[in-house]
Structure formats: structure tokens, C-alpha cells
Amino acid sequence: MAAALEELIAVPTENPPGRNYQACANVLENQLKQSGLTCKRMASPESDATGGPAESLLATYGSGKRALYFHGHYDVVPAQSPEQFHPRRKEHFVFGRGSGDMKGGIVAMLYAIRALQESGAALNGRIELALVPDEETGGRRGSAYLAQQNLLGRDGIGMLLAEPTSGAVWNANRGAISLRVRVFGKQAHVGLQHQGENAFERMHRVVEKLQDLKHQLEQRATQQNVPPAGHSILMLGGASGGGTNFNVVPGECWFTVDRRINPEEDLATEKSNLLGVLEECRAEGIPLEWEIFQEGAPAHSGENTDLAQALSRNIPAVTGQPPRFEMCPGLLENRFYALKDIPSYAYGPGLLSVAHGPNEYVDLRRMIETAAIYALTAIDVLKS
């Protein structure tokens, strides 16, 4: 398992911008072959940043009408240093970018299927394995494309996602609207600033109006279990920039807006409210435009479905710890299955606290436990 994980980590599938997808797909296809599985490679119409195809891999284990989906993404957030793509092992731990989020989870799913093969477990149904790119930026070339082709969730009775859940089961997730706002002005020399129009100052007027909306939203809270707090989220200026020099009136400034939506909130309504503020600014004479680069609905699955109950039995059977159901603080690809009313849960071997950091790692003991939980849960929900 460590060798398979190290092979995946060594492919720098950084997203953004989304690179080396084909190389990673080649590695994954070879690992699937070693598990006795053949796969279909589905390329999005859009290539990745290196000009190669942005491919998803679809494989099937077993047969029958009912399908349990194993879902994983192989893209990773950008590394803090190139060394993160040189995996290293120290005792039970494998370090490297993507080890926990979520190439370690993908390997656990592959070995769960191997465990089912070697044990000869009889399944009344099949496991559908979907390995996708582009999750870190909304899934456009991965899950969103597969969903458009009706290739996610067919005959589905449940879905497991291998995200780094830190021992919890994520049965809900926030939605997201992420956008970049550009505010325009007119450049001029500082000594002739009266001839210019300051985009930076205009941008601050837009931000002030968005802060009013932010204050309103943060009075709301979800009923889902989401430590440490479940308030609605509107973050301003995660990234920002503009201007050309200290002595030039800025002709353009930009900033990002990240709205995270709780399951009790409606995506269309919250999107309308957010864009309404920008429309109001434009109506008041502030020249601006915006680009939405991520959009996804919140999702929720109950704790009493067959799949949730199977997880509730098998997690303590393997780990000795009781299951705990929580809402993911971010966006999950569960949402593509929730749209089809398929119970969807994230549970993986990684730790969220280190997932995007400079010392990302995964515990191989947790990978083994998670593979066992996946296999036992598949047996439970696909009983013959």
C-alpha cells in the first residue's frame, strides 16, 4: 500500500492549474490492472494545464443491478515546495502532497476491492469506482463532466468518498459560490490624480456593501454537527490585487468572494442575494464585473440509511471507536450523488488538519483500517 501511494504522490497533479492528469491516470490504470480491474478513461473536452487530457477513470467490480460507488479525486492543492512530490516514509507514516487528500484514500479503496477478491465475498451488486481530477477547483473537468454524461450514480444505492475526515463520517457539506470581482477605474500619474478614477477606492465601496451582507449571514447557523461552529460564511479578499505602481492611480483592482452555504440554505436564493449586491453597486455607477469560478449546492444524507448504519457497525468493529457524524466545513463531491437522492458519505484515512499544509502525511495503519471498513461496508450493503 505504501508503494502504491508513493507512486501516486510522485505525480504532481497540482490544481490549480490542473497539471499532469494524464500521467497520473496512467499510474492509476496500471494499479487497477494489478487489482484485476479494467477501466474506462473518460476525457473532458477541456485539456489540463499541460495540454494533455483531463481524464476520469471508471472501473467496476462485481455485477448486478445495485451499485455502491467508491469515489476519489487524484488532483491535489499546490505544494509549498517541490520536495512534497518526493514521498518519504517514516515508520507508519507516508509524507507528501496528496498523501491524505486524498491519494491515500484512493489506495485504501483499491485495497478494499482486493480484500473482497481475496476473501471471495459474495456480493449481490457491484462496486463502481470513480477516480476524477479537478475536485480542488469545483470538479468542472471531472465529476461535473461525468454528471453531465449521466455516468455518476446510475443504479446507485450509496456512495463513499475517501476525503481526509479525521475519523469522522461526513454526512453533510456546505455549498459554495466562489467568484472574482474586478472593479475598474482610470489610470493617471499621482501628480494628476484628479484626472484619474481610483479603482482601489471604488473597490472599497463594494467591499463595504458586501460586509453588510456578511454581517447578516453570520447570524445564521446550521442544525448540522459541524465543529467548532456552524455559522454561514462569507469570506472577502482571500486573494486580491490591482494597480501597477505606487505612484499611479490604479485603473483596475480585484478581489475574491467565497460564500459557503449551509444545508438549510438554498443555493439559488443565496446566489441571487450575493450577486444582487454587485448589481446594486453597478447601478450606483461603480464599473465592475465578476466571474464565478466555483459553484456547488450543499448536501445532506441521514444517519439512518442502510449505508450509514453499515458504517456505524463497521467503524467500531475495526477501530474500536464509536462513529461520529459531522458536516464537512467545505464543499464535497457528495453533492453530485445527492442530486440523484443517493445516500453519500465521506470517510477516509487522512487528517483534515494537515491536508493542505507543508507536512501533509497519512498513517498507513489508518489506511489499512479504512480499507477494511470499506470492504466490510460493501459486504453489508450488497448482501447476497
KEGU-165255 format. One record per residue: residue number from 0; residue in one letter; z, x, y of N, C-alpha, C in turn. Coordinates in steps of 0.1 Angstrom, whole numbers, plus 2048, in hexadecimal, padded with zeros to 3 digits. Layout:
    k  r  n.c3  n.c1  n.c2  ca.c3  ca.c1  ca.c2  c.c3  c.c1  c.c2
  NUM  a     Z     X     Y      Z      X      Y     Z     X     Y
...
//
This chain:
    k  r  n.c3  n.c1  n.c2  ca.c3  ca.c1  ca.c2  c.c3  c.c1  c.c2
    0  m   800   808   7F4    800    800    800   800   809   80D
    1  a   808   813   80C    808    81C    818   7FB   823   81A
    2  a   7F4   827   810    7E7    82D    811   7DD   823   817
    3  a   7DD   816   812    7D4    80C    818   7D7   80A   826
    4  l   7E3   809   82A    7E7    807    838   7E3   813   841
    5  e   7E5   81F   83C    7E1    82B    844   7D2   82B   846
    6  e   7CA   827   83C    7BC    827    83E   7B8   81D   849
    7  l   7BE   812   84A    7BB    808    854   7C0   80D   862
    8  i   7CB   813   863    7D1    817    870   7C7   822   876
    9  a   7C1   82A   86D    7B9    835    872   7AC   830   879
   10  v   7A9   823   878    79D    81E    87E   7A2   818   88C
   11  p   79E   81D   897    7A4    819    8A4   79D   80C   8A9
   12  t   7A1   801   8A4    79B    7F4    8A8   7A2   7EE   8B4
   13  e   7A2   7F6   8BF    7A9    7F2    8CB   7A2   7E6   8D2
   14  n   7AA   7DD   8D6    7A5    7D1    8DD   7AF   7CC   8E7
   15  p   7AB   7CC   8F5    79E    7CF    8F9   79A   7DE   8F8
   16  p   78E   7E1   8F8    782    7D9    8FA   77D   7D3   8ED
   17  g   782   7D7   8E1    77D    7D2    8D4   773   7DC   8CF
   18  r   778   7E7   8C8    770    7F2    8C4   772   7F5   8B5
   19  n   768   7FA   8AF    768    7FF    8A1   76B   7F4   897
   20  y   766   7E8   89A    768    7DD    891   761   7DE   884
   21  q   754   7E3   885    74C    7E5    878   753   7EF   86F
   22  a   758   7FA   875    75E    804    86C   76A   7FF   865
   23  c   772   7F7   86C    77E    7F1    865   77A   7E7   85B
   24  a   76F   7DF   85E    76B    7D5    854   766   7DC   847
   25  n   760   7E8   849    75C    7F0    83D   768   7F4   834
   26  v   772   7F8   83B    77F    7FC    834   785   7F0   82D
   27  l   785   7E5   834    78B    7D9    82E   783   7D4   822
   28  e   776   7D4   824    76D    7CF    818   770   7D8   80C
   29  n   771   7E5   80E    774    7EE    803   781   7EB   7FC
   30  q   78B   7E8   805    799    7E5    7FF   798   7D8   7F8
   31  l   790   7CE   7FD    78F    7C1    7F6   788   7C4   7E8
   32  k   77E   7CC   7E8    778    7D0    7DB   782   7D6   7D1
   33  q   78B   7DE   7D6    795    7E4    7CD   79E   7DA   7C8
   34  s   79F   7CE   7CF    7A7    7C3    7CA   79F   7B9   7C2
   35  g   793   7BD   7BF    78A    7B4    7B7   784   7A8   7BE
   36  l   784   7A9   7CC    77F    79E    7D4   772   7A2   7DB
   37  t   769   799   7DB    75D    79B    7E4   75F   793   7F0
   38  c   758   797   7FB    75A    790    808   74D   78D   80E
   39  k   74D   783   817    742    780    820   746   786   82E
   40  r   73C   78D   834    73F    792    841   737   78A   84B
   41  m   73E   784   855    739    77B    85F   739   782   86C
   42  a   72D   785   872    72D    78C    87F   72B   782   88A
   43  s   733   783   894    732    77B    8A1   725   77F   8A7
   44  p   71F   776   8AF    713    779    8B7   716   784   8C1
   45  e   722   786   8C5    726    791    8CE   72A   79E   8C7
   46  s   724   7A9   8CB    728    7B5    8C4   736   7BA   8CA
   47  d   73B   7C5   8C4    747    7CA    8C9   744   7D5   8D4
   48  a   74E   7DB   8D9    74C    7E4    8E5   745   7F0   8E1
   49  t   744   7F4   8D4    73C    7FF    8D0   72E   7FC   8CC
   50  g   72A   7EF   8CE    71D    7EA    8CB   71B   7E6   8BC
   51  g   725   7E7   8B4    724    7E2    8A6   728   7D4   8A5
   52  p   726   7CE   899    729    7C0    897   738   7BD   897
   53  a   73C   7B2   89D    74A    7AE    89C   74B   7A5   891
   54  e   750   7AA   885    74F    7A3    879   75D   79E   874
   55  s   75D   792   86F    768    78C    867   765   78D   858
   56  l   76F   78F   850    76D    78F    842   774   783   83B
   57  l   76D   77D   832    772    771    82B   771   774   81C
   58  a   77C   772   815    77D    774    807   785   769   800
   59  t   782   766   7F4    788    75C    7EC   78E   761   7E0
   60  y   79B   75D   7DD    7A1    760    7D0   7A4   752   7C9
   61  g   7A0   750   7BD    7A2    744    7B6   797   73A   7B8
   62  s   79A   72E   7B4    790    723    7B5   797   716   7B6
   63  g   790   70B   7BA    796    6FE    7BB   794   6F9   7C9
   64  k   797   6EC   7CA    795    6E5    7D7   79F   6E9   7E2
   65  r   7AB   6EB   7DE    7B5    6EE    7E9   7B6   6FD   7EC
   66  a   7B7   700   7F9    7B7    70E    7FD   7C3   711   806
   67  l   7CA   71C   803    7D4    722    80B   7CE   72E   812
   68  y   7CF   72E   81F    7C8    739    827   7D2   744   82A
   69  f   7CE   751   827    7D4    75D    82B   7CC   762   837
   70  h   7D2   764   843    7CB    767    84F   7D0   773   856
   71  g   7C8   77C   85A    7CC    789    860   7C2   78E   86A
   72  h   7C6   795   874    7BD    79B    87E   7BE   7AA   87D
   73  y   7B3   7B1   87E    7B3    7BF    87D   7B1   7C7   88A
   74  d   7AF   7C0   895    7AF    7C6    8A2   7BD   7C9   8A6
   75  v   7BF   7D3   8AF    7CC    7D7    8B4   7CC   7D9   8C3
   76  v   7D8   7D9   8C9    7D8    7DB    8D7   7D6   7EA   8DA
   77  p   7D1   7EE   8E6    7CF    7FC    8E9   7DB   805   8E6
   78  a   7D8   811   8E2    7E3    81A    8DF   7E7   821   8EC
   79  q   7F4   826   8EB    7F9    82E    8F6   7F5   83D   8F5
   80  s   7F1   841   8E9    7EC    84E    8E7   7E3   84F   8DB
   81  p   7D9   858   8DA    7D0    859    8CF   7D7   85B   8C2
   82  e   7E3   861   8C3    7EB    865    8B7   7EF   858   8AF
   83  q   7EF   84D   8B5    7F3    840    8AE   7E9   83C   8A4
   84  f   7DD   842   8A4    7D3    83F    89A   7D2   84A   88F
   85  h   7DD   853   890    7DF    85C    885   7EC   858   87E
   86  p   7EB   84F   874    7F7    84A    86E   7FF   854   867
   87  r   80C   852   868    815    85B    861   820   853   85A
   88  r   824   858   84F    82F    852    847   83B   85A   847
   89  k   847   853   849    854    859    849   85D   850   840
   90  e   860   855   834    867    84D    82B   861   840   828
   91  h   868   835   82C    862    827    829   85A   822   834
   92  f   857   82A   83E    851    825    84B   843   82B   84D
   93  v   83A   823   851    82C    828    855   82B   825   864
   94  f   828   82F   86B    827    82E    87A   818   82F   87E
   95  g   814   827   888    806    827    88D   803   81A   893
   96  r   7F9   81A   89C    7F5    80E    8A3   7EF   804   899
   97  g   7F5   7F8   899    7F0    7EE    890   7F8   7ED   883
   98  s   801   7F6   881    809    7F6    874   810   7E9   873
   99  g   817   7E4   87D    81E    7D8    87C   815   7CC   881
  100  d   80D   7CE   88B    805    7C3    890   7F6   7C6   88F
  101  m   7F0   7C2   884    7F6    7BD    878   7EF   7C1   86C
  102  k   7EB   7CE   86C    7E5    7D4    860   7EE   7D5   854
  103  g   7FB   7D7   857    805    7D7    84C   805   7C9   845
  104  g   804   7BE   84D    804    7B1    848   7F7   7AE   840
  105  i   7EC   7B4   844    7E0    7B2    83C   7E1   7B9   82F
  106  v   7E7   7C5   82E    7E9    7CB    822   7F2   7C3   819
  107  a   7FD   7BE   81E    806    7B5    817   7FE   7AA   810
  108  m   7F5   7A4   818    7ED    798    812   7E4   79D   807
  109  l   7DE   7A9   808    7D5    7AE    7FE   7DD   7B0   7F1
  110  y   7E9   7B6   7F3    7F2    7B9    7E7   7F8   7AC   7E1
  111  a   7FA   7A2   7E9    7FE    795    7E4   7F4   78F   7DA
  112  i   7E7   791   7DE    7DC    78C    7D5   7DC   795   7C8
  113  r   7DE   7A2   7CA    7DF    7AB    7BE   7EA   7A7   7B5
  114  a   7F5   7A3   7BB    801    79F    7B3   7FD   792   7AB
  115  l   7F6   789   7B1    7F2    77D    7AA   7E9   780   79F
  116  q   7DF   789   7A1    7D6    78D    797   7DD   793   78B
  117  e   7E6   79D   78E    7ED    7A4    783   7F7   79C   77B
  118  s   7FD   792   782    806    789    77B   7FF   77E   774
  119  g   7F3   77C   776    7EB    771    770   7F0   763   774
  120  a   7F6   762   780    7FB    755    784   7F0   74B   785
  121  a   7F2   73F   780    7E8    734    780   7E9   72C   78D
  122  l   7DE   72B   794    7DE    724    7A1   7D4   718   7A0
  123  n   7D9   70D   7A5    7D0    701    7A6   7CB   701   7B4
  124  g   7C1   70A   7B7    7BC    70B    7C4   7B9   71A   7C6
  125  r   7B6   71D   7D3    7B1    72A    7D6   7B8   730   7E3
  126  i   7B8   73D   7E4    7BC    744    7F0   7B0   748   7F8
  127  e   7AF   744   804    7A4    748    80D   7AA   752   817
  128  l   7A4   75E   816    7A9    769    81E   79F   76B   82A
  129  a   7A4   76A   836    79C    76C    842   7A2   778   84B
  130  l   799   782   84C    79D    78E    854   794   78F   860
  131  v   79A   78E   86C    792    78C    878   794   797   883
  132  p   78B   799   88C    78D    7A1    898   791   798   8A4
  133  d   794   79F   8AF    794    798    8BC   7A1   790   8BF
  134  e   7AA   790   8B6    7B6    787    8B8   7BE   78B   8C5
  135  e   7BE   798   8C8    7C6    79C    8D3   7C1   797   8E1
  136  t   7B5   793   8E1    7AF    78D    8ED   7AA   77F   8EC
  137  g   7B0   777   8E3    7AD    769    8E2   7A4   765   8D6
  138  g   79E   76F   8CF    797    76B    8C3   789   767   8C4
  139  r   782   76A   8D0    775    765    8D2   76B   769   8C7
  140  r   76B   776   8C4    761    77B    8BA   767   77A   8AC
  141  g   773   775   8AA    779    774    89D   77B   766   899
  142  s   788   761   89A    78B    754    895   784   749   89D
  143  a   783   74A   8AA    77C    740    8B2   76D   73E   8AC
  144  y   767   749   8AA    759    748    8A4   759   742   896
  145  l   762   746   88E    763    740    880   766   731   881
  146  a   76F   72D   88A    772    71F    88C   766   717   891
  147  q   75E   71D   89A    752    716    89E   748   714   892
  148  q   748   71D   889    73F    71C    87D   746   714   872
  149  n   751   70E   874    759    706    86B   75C   70E   85E
  150  l   760   71A   860    763    723    855   772   726   854
  151  l   77A   720   85C    789    721    85B   78F   714   858
  152  g   797   714   84D    79F    708    84A   799   6FE   841
  153  r   78D   701   83C    787    6F7    833   78F   6F5   826
  154  d   792   6E9   823    79A    6E6    817   7A8   6EB   818
  155  g   7AD   6EF   824    7B9    6F6    826   7C5   6ED   824
  156  i   7CF   6F2   81C    7DC    6EB    81B   7E7   6F3   822
  157  g   7E3   6FF   827    7ED    707    82F   7E7   714   832
  158  m   7EE   71B   83C    7E9    728    840   7F5   731   843
  159  l   7F4   73E   83E    7FE    748    841   7F7   753   849
  160  l   7FE   757   854    7F9    761    85D   803   76D   85D
  161  a   7FE   779   85C    806    785    859   80B   78C   866
  162  e   80E   785   871    812    78B    87D   820   791   87B
  163  p   824   79B   884    831    7A1    883   83C   798   888
  164  t   842   790   87F    84C    786    883   85A   78A   883
  165  s   85D   796   880    86B    79C    880   874   794   876
  166  g   86F   78F   86B    877    788    862   877   779   863
  167  a   872   774   86E    872    765    871   865   75F   86C
  168  v   865   752   86A    859    74B    868   855   744   875
  169  w   849   747   87B    845    741    887   83D   734   883
  170  n   843   729   886    83D    71C    883   837   715   88F
  171  a   838   71C   89B    833    717    8A7   82F   722   8B0
  172  n   826   720   8B9    822    72A    8C3   81E   724   8D0
  173  r   820   72C   8DB    81B    727    8E8   80C   728   8E9
  174  g   807   720   8F1    7F9    721    8F5   7F7   72A   901
  175  a   7EB   72D   905    7E9    737    910   7DC   733   918
  176  i   7DE   735   925    7D2    736    92E   7D3   743   936
  177  s   7CA   74C   933    7CB    759    93A   7BE   75A   943
  178  l   7C0   75E   94F    7B5    75F    958   7B6   76A   962
  179  r   7AB   76E   968    7AA    778    972   7A5   771   97F
  180  v   7AD   772   98A    7A9    76C    997   7A4   777   9A0
  181  r   799   775   9A6    793    77E    9B0   793   777   9BE
  182  v   799   77E   9C8    799    779    9D5   791   782   9DE
  183  f   789   77C   9E6    77F    784    9EE   782   784   9FD
  184  g   77E   78F   A03    77F    791    A12   773   798   A17
  185  k   775   7A0   A21    76A    7A8    A27   770   7B5   A2B
  186  q   769   7C0   A26    76E    7CD    A29   76C   7D1   A38
  187  a   775   7DA   A3D    773    7DF    A4B   77C   7EB   A4B
  188  h   779   7F4   A55    782    800    A57   78F   7FB   A5D
  189  v   79A   802   A59    7A7    7FE    A5E   7A8   7FD   A6D
  190  g   7A1   806   A74    7A1    805    A82   79A   7F9   A88
  191  l   791   7F3   A80    78A    7E7    A84   78D   7DB   A7A
  192  q   79A   7DB   A76    79E    7D1    A6C   79C   7C3   A71
  193  h   79B   7C1   A7E    798    7B3    A83   78A   7AE   A80
  194  q   782   7B8   A7C    774    7B4    A77   774   7B1   A68
  195  g   77E   7B4   A62    77F    7B1    A53   787   7A5   A50
  196  e   787   7A2   A43    78F    797    A3D   796   79C   A31
  197  n   7A3   79C   A32    7AC    7A3    A29   7AE   79B   A1C
  198  a   7A7   7A0   A11    7A8    799    A04   7B6   79A   9FE
  199  f   7BD   7A5   A01    7CB    7A6    9FC   7D4   79C   A02
  200  e   7D3   79A   A0F    7DC    790    A15   7D8   782   A11
  201  r   7CB   77F   A0F    7C7    772    A09   7CD   770   9FB
  202  m   7CC   77B   9F3    7D1    77A    9E6   7E0   776   9E6
  203  h   7E8   77B   9EF    7F6    778    9EF   7F8   769   9F2
  204  r   7EF   763   9FA    7F1    754    9FC   7EE   74D   9EF
  205  v   7E5   751   9E7    7E2    74B    9DA   7EE   74D   9D1
  206  v   7F4   759   9D1    7FF    75B    9C8   80B   753   9CC
  207  e   80D   751   9D9    818    748    9DE   817   73A   9D8
  208  k   80B   735   9D8    809    727    9D3   80C   727   9C4
  209  l   807   731   9BD    80A    732    9AF   818   734   9AC
  210  q   820   73A   9B4    82E    73C    9B2   835   72E   9B3
  211  d   830   726   9BB    836    718    9BC   834   711   9AF
  212  l   828   712   9A9    826    70C    99C   82F   713   991
  213  k   830   720   992    838    728    988   847   722   988
  214  h   84C   720   994    85A    71B    995   85B   70D   98F
  215  q   851   705   990    852    6F7    98A   851   6F9   97B
  216  l   848   701   976    846    702    967   853   708   961
  217  e   859   711   967    865    718    960   871   70F   960
  218  q   870   703   965    87B    6F9    963   879   6F2   955
  219  r   86E   6F3   94F    86B    6ED    942   870   6F6   937
  220  a   874   6F0   92B    878    6F8    920   873   6F1   913
  221  t   86F   6F9   909    86B    6F3    8FC   877   6EF   8F4
  222  q   875   6E6   8EA    880    6E3    8E1   87F   6EC   8D4
  223  q   874   6F4   8D4    873    6FD    8C8   87D   709   8C9
  224  n   880   70F   8BE    889    71A    8BD   881   727   8C1
  225  v   884   72C   8CD    87D    738    8D1   886   741   8D9
  226  p   88C   74B   8D2    895    754    8D9   88E   75D   8E2
  227  p   893   761   8EE    8A0    75D    8F3   8A0   750   8FB
  228  a   894   74C   900    893    740    909   885   73A   907
  229  g   885   72D   909    879    725    906   872   71F   913
  230  h   875   725   91E    86F    71F    92A   860   722   92B
  231  s   859   718   931    84A    71A    933   848   727   93C
  232  i   83C   72D   93A    83A    73A    940   82D   73A   949
  233  l   82F   73F   955    823    743    95D   826   751   963
  234  m   81E   75B   95E    820    768    963   814   76C   96C
  235  l   818   772   977    80E    775    981   80D   785   982
  236  g   801   78A   983    7FF    798    986   802   7A1   97B
  237  g   800   79D   96E    801    7A6    963   7F8   7B2   965
  238  a   7EC   7B0   96B    7E3    7BA    970   7DE   7B6   97D
  239  s   7DC   7C0   986    7D7    7BD    993   7D0   7C9   999
  240  g   7C8   7C6   9A4    7C2    7D2    9AA   7B9   7CD   9B6
  241  g   7B3   7D6   9BD    7AA    7D3    9C8   7AA   7DE   9D2
  242  g   7A1   7DC   9DC    79F    7E5    9E7   798   7F2   9E2
  243  t   794   7FA   9EC    78E    807    9E9   795   813   9EF
  244  n   79D   811   9FA    7A4    81C    9FF   7AF   817   A09
  245  f   7B8   820   A0C    7C4    81C    A14   7C0   818   A22
  246  n   7B4   81D   A27    7B0    81B    A35   7A4   811   A36
  247  v   7A2   809   A2C    797    7FF    A2C   79D   7F1   A29
  248  v   799   7E8   A31    79E    7DA    A2F   798   7D6   A21
  249  p   7A0   7D1   A17    79B    7CE    A0A   792   7C2   A0A
  250  g   786   7C4   A04    77D    7B9    A03   77E   7B1   9F7
  251  e   786   7B5   9ED    788    7AE    9E1   795   7B2   9DA
  252  c   79D   7A9   9D6    7A9    7AB    9CE   7A9   7A2   9C2
  253  w   7B0   7A6   9B7    7B1    79E    9AC   7BE   79F   9A5
  254  f   7C2   795   99D    7CE    795    995   7CC   78C   98A
  255  t   7D5   78E   97F    7D4    785    973   7DF   77A   974
  256  v   7DD   76F   96D    7E6    765    96C   7E7   762   95D
  257  d   7F3   761   957    7F5    75F    949   7FE   753   947
  258  r   7F9   747   944    801    73B    942   803   739   933
  259  r   810   738   92F    813    736    921   819   728   920
  260  i   814   720   916    816    712    916   81E   70E   909
  261  n   829   707   90B    831    703    900   82B   6F8   8F8
  262  p   82F   6F6   8EB    828    6EB    8E3   829   6DD   8E9
  263  e   834   6DA   8F1    835    6CD    8F7   82B   6CB   902
  264  e   825   6D5   907    81B    6D4    912   80D   6D3   90D
  265  d   805   6CD   916    7F7    6CB    912   7EE   6D5   919
  266  l   7E6   6DC   911    7DD    6E7    917   7D4   6E2   922
  267  a   7CD   6D7   920    7C4    6D2    92A   7CB   6CF   937
  268  t   7D7   6C8   936    7DF    6C5    942   7E3   6D1   94A
  269  e   7E9   6DB   942    7EE    6E7    949   7E3   6F0   94E
  270  k   7D7   6F0   948    7CC    6F7    94D   7C7   6F0   95A
  271  s   7C7   6E3   95B    7C3    6DC    967   7CD   6DF   972
  272  n   7DA   6DF   96F    7E4    6E2    97A   7E2   6F0   97F
  273  l   7E0   6F9   977    7DF    707    97B   7D2   709   983
  274  l   7C7   704   97E    7BA    706    986   7BA   6FE   992
  275  g   7C2   6F3   993    7C3    6EB    99F   7C9   6F2   9AA
  276  v   7D2   6FB   9A8    7D8    704    9B2   7CD   70D   9B8
  277  l   7C5   713   9AF    7BA    71B    9B4   7B0   713   9BC
  278  e   7AC   707   9B7    7A3    6FF    9BE   7A8   6FB   9CC
  279  e   7B6   6F9   9CD    7BC    6F6    9DA   7BB   701   9E3
  280  c   7BD   70E   9DE    7BB    71A    9E7   7AD   71B   9EC
  281  r   7A4   718   9E3    795    719    9E7   792   70F   9F2
  282  a   798   703   9F0    795    6F8    9FA   79B   6FC   A08
  283  e   7A6   704   A08    7AC    708    A14   7A5   714   A1B
  284  g   79A   718   A15    791    722    A1B   793   730   A15
  285  i   79B   732   A0A    79C    73F    A04   791   741   9FA
  286  p   788   74B   9FC    77D    74D    9F2   782   754   9E6
  287  l   781   74D   9DB    786    753    9CE   77E   74E   9C3
  288  e   77F   754   9B7    779    750    9AB   783   754   99F
  289  w   781   74E   994    789    752    989   781   752   97C
  290  e   787   75A   972    781    75B    965   78B   759   95B
  291  i   78A   74F   952    793    74D    947   78F   756   93B
  292  f   798   75F   937    794    768    92C   79C   765   91F
  293  q   7A5   75C   920    7AC    758    914   7B1   74A   915
  294  e   7AF   742   90B    7B4    734    90C   7B7   72F   8FD
  295  g   7C2   729   8FB    7C6    724    8EE   7D1   71A   8EF
  296  a   7D1   711   8E6    7DB    706    8E7   7E7   70A   8DF
  297  p   7F3   704   8E3    7FF    706    8DB   7FE   6FF   8CD
  298  a   806   703   8C4    806    6FD    8B7   814   6FC   8B1
  299  h   815   6F3   8A8    823    6F1    8A1   821   6EC   893
  300  s   827   6F1   889    828    6EC    87C   837   6EA   878
  301  g   839   6DF   871    847    6DB    86E   84D   6E4   863
  302  e   85A   6E3   862    862    6EB    858   863   6E4   84A
  303  n   85D   6D9   849    85F    6D1    83C   852   6CF   835
  304  t   847   6D6   839    83B    6D6    831   83C   6DD   824
  305  d   833   6DB   81B    834    6E2    80E   834   6F1   810
  306  l   82B   6F6   819    82A    704    81B   837   70A   822
  307  a   83C   703   82B    849    707    832   854   707   827
  308  q   855   6FE   81F    85F    6FD    815   85E   708   80A
  309  a   851   70C   807    84F    717    7FE   854   724   804
  310  l   851   726   811    856    732    818   865   732   818
  311  s   86B   726   81A    879    725    81B   880   729   80E
  312  r   879   727   803    87E    72B    7F6   87C   73A   7F3
  313  n   870   73E   7F6    86C    74C    7F2   871   757   7FB
  314  i   873   754   807    879    75F    810   887   763   80B
  315  p   890   75A   809    89D    75E    804   89D   764   7F6
  316  a   894   75E   7EE    893    763    7E0   88F   772   7E0
  317  v   887   776   7E9    882    784    7EA   88B   78D   7F2
  318  t   88F   788   7FE    896    790    808   8A5   78F   807
  319  g   8AA   783   802    8B8    780    802   8BD   77B   810
  320  q   8B4   779   819    8B7    773    826   8B2   765   828
  321  p   8B9   75C   82E    8B4    74F    830   8A8   74F   83A
  322  p   89F   745   838    894    744    841   898   73F   84F
  323  r   891   743   859    894    73D    866   886   73B   86D
  324  f   885   72F   872    879    72A    878   87A   72B   887
  325  e   870   732   88D    870    734    89C   862   732   8A1
  326  m   862   730   8AF    855    72F    8B5   851   73D   8BA
  327  c   845   741   8B8    840    74E    8BD   83F   74D   8CC
  328  p   844   758   8D3    843    757    8E2   835   759   8E7
  329  g   82B   75C   8DF    81E    75E    8E3   814   754   8DD
  330  l   807   758   8DD    7FC    750    8D8   7FA   755   8C9
  331  l   7F7   74B   8C0    7F4    74E    8B2   7E7   748   8AE
  332  e   7E1   74E   8A4    7D5    748    89E   7D7   73C   895
  333  n   7E4   739   893    7E8    72C    88D   7E0   721   893
  334  r   7DE   722   8A0    7D8    717    8A8   7CB   712   8A2
  335  f   7C3   71B   89C    7B6    717    897   7B7   70E   88B
  336  y   7C2   710   884    7C5    708    878   7CC   6FB   87C
  337  a   7D5   6FC   886    7DC    6F0    88A   7D3   6E5   88F
  338  l   7C7   6E9   895    7BD    6E0    89A   7B8   6D7   88E
  339  k   7B9   6DC   882    7B5    6D5    876   7C1   6CF   86E
  340  d   7CC   6CF   875    7D9    6C9    86F   7DD   6D1   862
  341  i   7DA   6DE   862    7DE    6E6    856   7EB   6ED   85A
  342  p   7F6   6EB   852    803    6F2    855   801   701   855
  343  s   805   707   860    802    715    862   80F   71D   866
  344  y   811   728   860    81E    730    862   81A   73F   862
  345  a   821   745   86C    820    754    86C   82C   75A   866
  346  y   82A   764   85D    835    76C    857   82F   779   853
  347  g   835   784   858    82F    791    855   83A   79C   855
  348  p   836   7A7   850    840    7B2    84E   844   7BA   85A
  349  g   83C   7B9   865    83F    7C1    871   84A   7BC   87A
  350  l   84D   7C4   884    857    7C0    88E   850   7BE   89B
  351  l   852   7B2   8A1    84C    7AF    8AE   850   7B9   8B9
  352  s   85D   7BE   8B8    862    7C7    8C2   85B   7D4   8C3
  353  v   854   7D9   8B9    84D    7E5    8BA   83E   7E4   8B9
  354  a   839   7D7   8B8    82B    7D5    8B5   821   7DB   8BE
  355  h   824   7DA   8CB    81A    7E0    8D5   81F   7ED   8DC
  356  g   829   7F2   8D6    830    7FE    8DC   82A   80B   8D7
  357  p   82F   816   8DD    82A    824    8D9   82F   828   8CC
  358  n   839   822   8C6    83E    827    8B9   83D   81B   8AF
  359  e   832   814   8AF    830    809    8A5   831   80E   897
  360  y   838   807   88F    83A    80A    881   83C   7FE   878
  361  v   83B   7FF   86B    83E    7F4    862   846   7FB   856
  362  d   84F   7F3   851    857    7F7    846   850   7F3   839
  363  l   84D   7FD   830    846    7FA    824   84E   7F1   81B
  364  r   85B   7F1   81B    863    7E8    813   861   7DA   818
  365  r   85F   7D8   825    85C    7CA    82A   84E   7C6   826
  366  m   845   7CF   825    837    7CC    821   837   7C7   812
  367  i   83F   7CE   80A    840    7CA    7FC   847   7BC   7FA
  368  e   852   7BA   802    858    7AD    801   84F   7A2   806
  369  t   848   7A5   811    83F    79A    816   833   797   80D
  370  a   82E   7A1   806    823    79F    7FC   829   796   7F1
  371  a   835   798   7ED    83B    790    7E2   83D   781   7E7
  372  i   841   780   7F4    843    773    7FA   836   76B   7FA
  373  y   82B   772   7FF    81E    76C    800   81A   767   7F2
  374  a   81B   770   7E8    817    76C    7DA   81F   761   7D4
  375  l   82C   761   7D6    834    756    7D0   832   749   7D8
  376  t   82F   74A   7E4    82C    73E    7EC   81F   738   7E8
  377  a   815   740   7E6    808    73B    7E1   80A   734   7D3
  378  i   812   73A   7CB    814    733    7BE   81B   726   7C0
  379  d   824   725   7C9    82B    719    7CC   822   70E   7D1
  380  v   81A   711   7DA    812    706    7E1   805   703   7D9
  381  l   801   70D   7D0    7F5    70B    7C8   7F8   70A   7B9
  382  k   802   702   7B6    807    701    7A8   7FC   6FA   7A0
  383  s   7FB   6FF   793    7F1    6F9    78A   7F7   6EC   784
//
